[in-house]
Amino acid sequence: MLIKLLLLPPSGPLLISLLGAFLWRWRSGSVLLIIGVVSGYLFSIPVTAGLLSRSLQSEPPLIEYLLPLHKLGAIVVLGGGIHEDAPEYGDNPTVQDRTLGRVRYAARLARQTGLPVLATGGRPKKDYPAEAELMKAILEREFGIGPVLIETKSQNTWENATYSAAILRRHHINTILLVTNAAHQPRAAAAFAAQGLKVIPAPTLFFNDQPDLLDPQSWLPSVRAIAEIHYGCYEWLGRWWYIVRYTKIQRLLISSGED
């Protein structure tokens, strides 16, 4: 996790700049400083954020009125992280905004289809509740959806798919609606498809920035652009790692990247 944080922007370009400043007396130092400053700028502007998001979001929004054409068995919603100590909830853990957005869309689809929901996400730490348990509580108590199945052992997307597929097979389910961020959807869908499941993508939380190249604000750094670029780079890093690490997923991810 620390290596990812150091590699991804904004940390990566900043570290390159600092190394260049430290080695300024040598030619390599000035080169590194220029690379760090230029890349830091490029990885902080809406133009880059828009291009990066467009490269990731290959799945269009779900056409909900076509759902009856599929023999669906369940809705699977992936966790996206938790707040470990939320003072407004008595310093107890709760889900992050990303997870809540996924849960909300899963609840919408469950009301429309009447399908059962499987929430997947493990424990970030030993003494914390599993993310899926928090998602289940929100779905049942706040959205009135249930009962909700949970998978609580996974620590990443591949394990989400592996452990969820085992639960789904026990319930004789092989076709699912998969709910996650639009930028994360191709990698998640490939992981679940590699487990032998038929996946109908249900992306949510789209990055919809369409920067105008003639608008000066599109070239000015912004916190929103930095956050979007960080997530996009993390997702591309995850795709490349899955292509290298998991043989079953290589063709699926490479083809999705070519769309």
C-alpha positions in Angstrom: 0.0 0.0 0.0 2.8 2.4 0.9 4.5 1.7 -2.5 1.3 2.6 -4.3 0.9 5.8 -2.4 4.5 6.8 -3.3 4.2 5.9 -7.0 0.8 7.4 -7.7 0.3 11.2 -8.2 0.6 13.6 -6.5 3.3 11.8 -4.4 5.2 10.4 -7.4 5.9 13.7 -9.2 6.6 15.4 -5.9 9.2 12.8 -5.0 10.8 13.1 -8.4 11.0 16.9 -8.0 12.6 16.6 -4.5 15.1 14.1 -5.8 15.9 16.4 -8.7 16.4 19.3 -6.3 18.7 17.2 -4.1 20.8 16.3 -7.2 20.6 19.7 -8.7 24.4 20.1 -9.1 24.4 17.2 -11.6 22.7 17.2 -15.0 20.5 14.3 -14.0 19.2 16.3 -11.1 18.0 19.1 -13.4 16.4 16.6 -15.7 14.6 14.9 -12.8 13.4 18.3 -11.5 11.9 19.3 -14.8 10.2 15.9 -15.2 8.8 16.1 -11.7 7.5 19.7 -12.1 6.0 19.0 -15.5 4.4 15.7 -14.6 3.1 17.2 -11.3 1.3 19.9 -13.3 -0.1 17.5 -15.9 -1.3 15.2 -13.2 -3.3 18.0 -11.5 -5.4 19.5 -14.3 -8.9 18.7 -15.6 -7.7 18.0 -19.1 -5.7 15.1 -17.9 -8.4 13.9 -15.6 -11.0 13.9 -18.4 -8.7 12.0 -20.8 -7.8 9.4 -18.1 -11.4 8.8 -17.1 -12.5 8.4 -20.7 -9.8 5.7 -21.1 -11.2 3.8 -18.1 -15.0 4.1 -18.4 -15.6 1.7 -21.2 -18.9 0.5 -19.9 -22.0 2.7 -20.6 -24.7 3.3 -18.0 -27.0 0.3 -17.5 -30.2 0.4 -19.7 -32.5 -0.6 -17.0 -35.6 -1.3 -19.1 -33.7 -4.1 -20.8 -33.1 -5.9 -17.5 -36.0 -8.3 -18.0 -34.2 -9.8 -21.0 -31.5 -11.2 -18.8 -32.0 -14.3 -16.5 -30.5 -12.5 -13.5 -29.8 -14.2 -10.2 -28.5 -11.5 -7.9 -27.0 -8.1 -7.6 -23.4 -8.0 -6.4 -22.1 -4.7 -4.9 -18.4 -4.2 -4.2 -17.1 -2.3 -1.2 -15.0 0.8 -1.8 -13.5 1.6 1.5 -14.6 2.7 5.0 -14.0 5.5 7.4 -12.4 3.9 10.4 -13.5 6.4 13.0 -16.5 8.5 12.3 -17.3 10.9 15.3 -20.8 11.5 14.1 -21.4 7.7 14.4 -20.0 7.4 17.9 -16.4 7.0 16.6 -17.5 3.8 15.0 -16.5 2.7 11.4 -18.8 3.6 8.6 -18.6 3.4 4.8 -16.8 5.9 2.6 -18.7 8.1 0.1 -17.6 5.7 -2.7 -19.1 2.7 -1.0 -22.3 4.6 -0.1 -22.7 5.6 -3.8 -22.4 1.9 -4.8 -24.8 0.8 -2.1 -27.4 3.4 -3.1 -27.4 2.2 -6.7 -27.6 -1.4 -5.7 -30.6 -0.5 -3.6 -32.2 1.2 -6.6 -31.7 -1.9 -8.8 -32.9 -4.2 -6.0 -36.2 -2.3 -5.8 -36.6 -2.4 -9.6 -35.8 -6.1 -10.1 -36.6 -7.7 -6.7 -33.3 -9.5 -6.9 -31.3 -10.5 -3.8 -28.2 -8.5 -3.0 -24.7 -9.8 -2.2 -22.4 -7.2 -0.5 -18.7 -8.1 -0.7 -15.8 -6.6 1.3 -13.6 -7.8 4.2 -12.2 -6.4 7.4 -9.6 -3.6 7.0 -8.2 -4.5 10.4 -8.7 -7.4 12.8 -10.9 -5.6 15.3 -13.1 -3.8 12.7 -16.3 -5.0 11.2 -16.2 -6.3 7.7 -17.1 -3.7 5.1 -19.8 -6.0 3.8 -21.4 -6.0 7.3 -21.6 -2.2 7.2 -23.1 -2.3 3.7 -25.6 -4.9 4.8 -26.7 -2.7 7.7 -27.2 0.3 5.4 -29.1 -1.6 2.8 -31.4 -3.3 5.3 -32.0 -0.5 7.8 -31.7 2.7 5.7 -32.8 1.5 2.3 -35.2 -1.2 3.3 -33.5 -3.9 1.1 -33.1 -7.4 2.3 -32.2 -9.8 3.4 -28.7 -9.1 2.1 -26.0 -11.8 1.6 -22.5 -10.9 2.6 -19.0 -12.0 1.8 -16.5 -10.9 4.5 -13.1 -12.4 3.7 -11.9 -10.4 0.6 -9.2 -7.8 0.7 -9.1 -6.8 -3.0 -11.2 -7.1 -6.2 -9.9 -10.5 -7.2 -10.8 -11.9 -3.8 -14.2 -10.1 -4.0 -14.9 -12.2 -7.2 -13.4 -15.5 -5.9 -15.2 -15.6 -2.6 -18.5 -14.1 -3.9 -18.5 -16.7 -6.7 -18.4 -19.5 -4.2 -21.4 -18.1 -2.3 -23.3 -17.5 -5.6 -22.7 -21.1 -6.7 -24.1 -22.4 -3.5 -27.3 -20.5 -4.4 -27.2 -21.8 -8.0 -26.7 -18.3 -9.3 -24.5 -17.7 -12.4 -25.7 -14.4 -13.8 -25.2 -11.2 -11.9 -25.6 -7.4 -12.0 -22.3 -6.1 -10.8 -22.3 -2.7 -9.1 -19.1 -0.6 -8.7 -17.6 2.6 -9.9 -17.6 3.1 -13.7 -13.8 3.4 -13.8 -13.4 0.2 -11.8 -16.1 -1.8 -13.7 -14.0 -3.3 -16.4 -11.4 -4.8 -14.0 -14.1 -6.0 -11.6 -16.3 -7.5 -14.4 -13.2 -9.3 -15.8 -12.4 -10.7 -12.3 -16.0 -12.0 -11.8 -16.1 -13.4 -15.4 -12.9 -15.3 -14.8 -14.8 -17.1 -12.0 -17.2 -18.4 -14.6 -20.0 -15.9 -13.9 -22.0 -14.1 -16.5 -21.7 -10.4 -15.6 -24.1 -7.6 -16.6 -22.1 -4.4 -15.7 -24.0 -1.9 -13.6 -21.5 1.0 -13.3 -22.2 4.0 -11.1 -20.3 7.1 -9.9 -19.1 8.2 -13.4 -16.5 10.8 -13.8 -18.3 13.1 -16.2 -15.8 15.9 -16.7 -15.6 17.1 -20.3 -13.0 19.8 -20.1 -13.1 22.5 -22.8 -9.6 22.9 -24.2 -10.2 26.5 -24.9 -11.3 27.2 -21.3 -8.4 28.4 -19.1 -9.8 26.6 -16.1 -9.3 23.3 -17.8 -5.6 23.9 -17.6 -5.5 25.1 -14.0 -4.7 22.6 -11.2 -7.7 21.6 -9.0 -8.2 19.3 -6.0 -11.0 17.5 -7.9 -8.8 16.8 -10.8 -6.0 15.5 -8.6 -8.4 13.1 -6.8 -9.8 11.9 -10.1 -6.3 11.4 -11.6 -5.1 9.6 -8.5 -8.1 7.1 -8.7 -7.6 6.7 -12.5 -3.9 5.9 -12.1 -4.6 3.5 -9.3 -7.1 1.7 -11.5 -4.7 1.5 -14.5 -2.0 0.2 -12.1 -4.5 -2.4 -10.9 -5.3 -3.5 -14.5 -1.7 -4.0 -15.4 -1.0 -5.9 -12.2 -4.0 -8.2 -12.9 -2.8 -8.8 -16.4 0.6 -9.9 -15.1 -0.7 -11.8 -12.0 -3.8 -13.6 -13.2 -3.7 -15.7 -16.4 -7.5 -16.1 -16.5 -8.1 -12.4 -16.7 -5.5 -11.3 -19.3 -7.6 -11.6 -22.4 -10.7 -10.0 -20.7 -8.7 -7.0 -19.5 -6.7 -6.4 -22.6 -9.9 -6.5 -24.7 -11.7 -4.1 -22.4 -8.7 -1.7 -22.7 -9.0 -1.8 -26.5 -12.7 -0.7 -26.6 
